[in-house]
Amino acid sequence: MSRPVPKPGILDIAPYTPGKSPVAEPGRKVFKLSANETPFGPSPHAIAAYKSAADHLEDYPEGTSRILREAIGKAYGLDPDRIICGAGSDEILNLLAHTYLGPGDEAISSQHGFLVYPIATLANGATNVVAEEKDLTCDVDAILAKVSPRTKLVWLANPNNPTGTYIPFDEVKRLRAGLPSHVVLVLDAAYADYVSKNDYEIGIELVSTTDNTVLTHTFSKVHGLAALRIGWMFGPENIVDAVNRIRGPFNTSIPSQLAAVAAIQDTAHVDMSRIHTEKWRDRLTEELTALGLKVTPSVCNFVLMHFPTTPGKTAVEADAFLTKRGLVLRALGNYKLPHALRMTIGTDEANELVIEALREFMGKP
Ligand SMILES: *Cc1c(COP(=O)(O)O)cnc(C)c1O
């Protein structure tokens, strides 16, 4: 008897393995530092706006997320007609793949790029082409070398998760200039708010001046609204028009839209989080380096630390040691970084506890 057969590509996607449920020693407070969530939560105004929507749950939302597109437009100086909102940037990334990729096409992502990209590529029957990185940083020349007549799309998280590294805007422009004009370049700026480098830009200029570049962003990170699933893209008219044709007519909810509007307007909350992150990024890099760990220079709200392969000092053992103390970091085997752990920057208390625990683990009192 024949059974239903998934489309080509679907079964090439590795099954999702959920993060382990951490079991800490009794009496330990648990700190989840594994999903790059903000330790501060959202703006109190966002919570109030969300609650205010509770009286009208029977109504369908306005279909184009207009109030949110207008608020984003105002915050970034963008034309709201060139913005699409989605259920997290995950939905936006999948809509882009669905719009531009099919069997026989290729999409390029970088070696330790965000895992949603190959999934979105394969789910549409296209081939995931991987470009090597240099020092865990996206390499524009390696991407350009992978371009073939079949290339339709390039995924670039700038800065990237899980490495925490970025490329300067000059390099992004060089990438765009080197790609054929029919290739869509997706710039994923999920961590842009945490970057404090003069040569970094999220890419608005490139989107505004080309008809083949898209910028995506999210409310899940600095705005602390990961639970509400709100992301957005800014793109040229032709791409916005195409993506809107397949977007679900009510793909974001009103409570989420209202919360996101309040969040983007609370710049003081964002600034507070940014200052805390920057302070701890420096401090953690310094302290962990002093313990003999290699830390990849990060511009994000997380740091990537590399452990020795010496028995007793490995990443796997460190992960177990920290978990028992209630400190849950992210192991990166599925990102092909088995000797590294990624730590989301947490509260002062959580960060101090990680330093203390790793000092003990590395045998450096
Ligand atoms: C967290 C993250 C996102 C955001 O995803 P949402 O679906 O908006 O929560 C996007 N890109 C990267 C690289 C991320 O790490």
The ligand as an SDF file (V2000), in Angstrom:
LIG
                    3D

 15 15  0  0  0  0  0  0  0  0999 V2000
   16.3570   34.9930   17.3250 C   0  0  0  0  0  0  0  0  0  0  0  0
   16.6420   35.1640   15.8750 C   0  0  0  0  0  0  0  0  0  0  0  0
   15.6510   35.6170   15.0030 C   0  0  0  0  0  0  0  0  0  0  0  0
   14.2790   35.9760   15.5160 C   0  0  0  0  0  0  0  0  0  0  0  0
   13.3690   35.0100   15.2410 O   0  0  0  0  0  0  0  0  0  0  0  0
   11.8260   35.2790   15.5950 P   0  0  0  0  0  0  0  0  0  0  0  0
   11.1230   34.2800   14.7640 O   0  0  0  0  0  0  0  0  0  0  0  0
   11.5300   36.6860   15.1670 O   0  0  0  0  0  0  0  0  0  0  0  0
   11.6650   35.0940   17.0600 O   0  0  0  0  0  0  0  0  0  0  0  0
   15.9540   35.7900   13.6730 C   0  0  0  0  0  0  0  0  0  0  0  0
   17.2040   35.5420   13.2090 N   0  0  0  0  0  0  0  0  0  0  0  0
   18.1850   35.1200   14.0140 C   0  0  0  0  0  0  0  0  0  0  0  0
   19.5490   34.9230   13.4640 C   0  0  0  0  0  0  0  0  0  0  0  0
   17.9300   34.9030   15.3720 C   0  0  0  0  0  0  0  0  0  0  0  0
   18.8900   34.4380   16.1760 O   0  0  0  0  0  0  0  0  0  0  0  0
  1  2  1  0
  2  3  1  0
  2 14  2  0
  3  4  1  0
  3 10  2  0
  4  5  1  0
  5  6  1  0
  6  7  2  0
  6  8  1  0
  6  9  1  0
 10 11  1  0
 11 12  2  0
 12 13  1  0
 12 14  1  0
 14 15  1  0
M  END
$$$$
